[in-house]
Amino acid sequence: MNKQNSGPKIGLALAGGGPLGAIYEIGALVALSEAIDGLDLNDMSVYVGVSAGGIVATGLAHDLTPHQIYRLFIEGEPEEFAFEPSILLRPAWKEYWMRLRKVPSLLGTAISDYFLRDDATWVSCIERLGAAIPTGLFNGDELHEWMADLIAKGGGTNDFRSLRNRLILVATDLDSGDSIPFGMPGFDDVPISKAVQASASLPGLFPPTRIANRHYVDGALKKTLHASTALKEGVELLICLNPLVPYDDRLNPKNHRRRTKGKAFQPGSRLYEGGLPLVLSQTFRSIIHSRMDIGMERYGHQYPNADIVLFEPQHGDGEFFFTNPFSYASRRRLCEHAYQRTREELWARRYDLSEKFSRHGLELNLEILKDPSMQLANKVAKKPARAGSMVSKFDQLEDSLNELDRYLRIAKTRNAA
């Protein structure tokens, strides 16, 4: 049963963006949790997650702190719970076989039409074979199974209705084009892990996810953030994270360097010279970001009493455009980069943000933001200790003390408000 907290009604909306998007959101969330007194990211009124953002939102709704999510996804600790990106790259053998079985029938129909129908052309006959092309390369069921296993091992619930607060995972109904808010009444009987898979089923990469008699694909097909889903729930402050922005080399004085197949992507080079992957990435990012801009402007008119705060990478930040997120070294570096850039953004926007946050019982901790020694990796990336060892017990004690300090700061700020 969803229960609303008694404090200010604060929501969190996390957009998608694949592994890269999740890495950015994890680093940014750690920075927000440390620098905003009174903000408890494990007790938001509403969580809205789309695609990769749905994975992170699910972790928060199940009481995993941003630091714990960092350990799980970036450092791979503890090992029995760790997320391994390779599970997203396992071939969809079942989909391949199902499509392959259709080839003889489709080929026979195409040949028959070509010779027996006067209006048939070779192009129309070849089009019939399109039904034999797999709808996705990789097996999305792996994500569902990993998430279900993580929830079970962590003692959580895979039932939306049993969560303390509202979790909404948005997917797109393939046959109608409608956005489906899994977790809302009427759509809350689906296992959370299955809704995560549906929301992250990017067409072409993963086959559509079948739930009952419907098929679902990535929730970003219609909207980038689906912020209105949270705003309709009466959220007074909505914190939004969007990891994907188009790259603007005019904002990067160093014109980010990149190496591909031993050849340098030289300063001053155009994205065109990087080939199809960079062209498609820039195109996709531009489309979803322009759509989000329109949505954010509309929300300001439709919900004038709500404060909406958006965090995203800088458009000239080449780190989040050129780097491969699948290597462990890249993941650590990118997450640290997101953490530091978010801290810088909080400081740069401190006057505007302080005014907005204060209306909802929150306060920017400027001392933390000014502290140059704050580094994500140094504080979080501990070597795994043997279960039951003294090191393990000290780690548990340190985590408990850190959590106690965080809750005391939250209580102090709320009482003052």
C-alpha positions, 0 to 999 in steps of 0.5 A: 500500500502506497503511503504519502509522507507527511513532509513537503510533497517532493517528486523525482523524475529520471529520464533514460539514456542507456548505461551512460544515462544511469551513470550520470544519474547515479553520480548526480544523485549522490551529489544532490543527496549530500548537498541538499539538507532535508532531501531524502531521496529514499522518501520521495512522494513520487518517483517517475522513471523512464528506461534506464532512469526506471532502474535507478528510480526502482533502487531508490524506491526500495531504500537503496541510497545513492551511495549504495546504488553507486557501489552496486552499479559502478563498483560491482559491490557486493559481488552477489548483487552487482550489475554486470552490463554484459547482461544487456548484450546477450543475444535474443536467441528466442526472437531470432528463432521465432523469426527464422521459422517464418522465413519459408512461409513468407518466402513462399508467399512472396514468390507466389504473389510475384508470379500469380498477382498482376499488381505484385512487384519485386519490391512489394514481395521483398517487403513481405520478408520484413516480418522475418527480421528480428525486432531486437538484437539483445535479450531484455528478459535478462534485465527483468530477471536480474532486477527480480533477483536483486529485489528478492535478495534485498528483502524488497517487494516486486509489487508496486502496491506494497511500496511505501511511496509511489513508483511509476515506470513509464512504457509505450504500448506498441499497438496503440502508441499510448504511454502506460504508467506502470505503478498507477492504479489499473497498471499496478498489478504488473511485477516491478521488474517486468515494468522495468524491462518494458520501460527499457525495451528500446526498439531495435536493441530489445524485442518489445516486452510482452505483458498479458496480451500487449507489447511494450517498448521504451517509455521515451518514445512519446516523452523524455521525462514524463514529468507531468505524471508526477505533477498530476500527483500534486508534487510541489517540487519536482527534481528532474534529471535528464542525461542526454543532451546534444553535443555543442563543440562551440562550448568546448574550447578543447574540442574533445579528443577521441580515439577510434580504431587507432586513429585520433578524432582530432580537435576541430574535427566534425562529428560527421567524421566520426561516422554513423554512430556519432551522427545517430547519437547527435540526432537522437539527442537533439530530438529528445532534448528539443521535445523535453524543452517544449514539455518543460515550458508547458509544465510551467504554464500548466502547474504554476504552483509547482517548482521544477528543477532540472539537472543535465550535463553541459552541452559542451561536455564531451565526456558524456558524448564520446566515452564508452560506458561499458568499461569499468574504468570509464564507468568510475570516471564518468560517475565521478565526472557527473558528481563533480559537475553536479556539485559545480552546477549547484554552486553556480545556481545556488541563489536561485536554487536556495530560494526554490528549495527553501519553499519546501523545507530544503537547504543547500549546504554551501560548506559541502559544496565549497569543500574541494576534497569531496570526491565520490570514489574516495568515499564510496569505492571501498574494497569488498571485505570478507563477510563477517570480518572486522573490516566488514563490521567497521564498514557497516558501522561507518555506513550506519553512522553516515545514515544517522547523520543524514537523517539528523540533518533532514529532521533538523531542516524539517523542524526548522521549516 
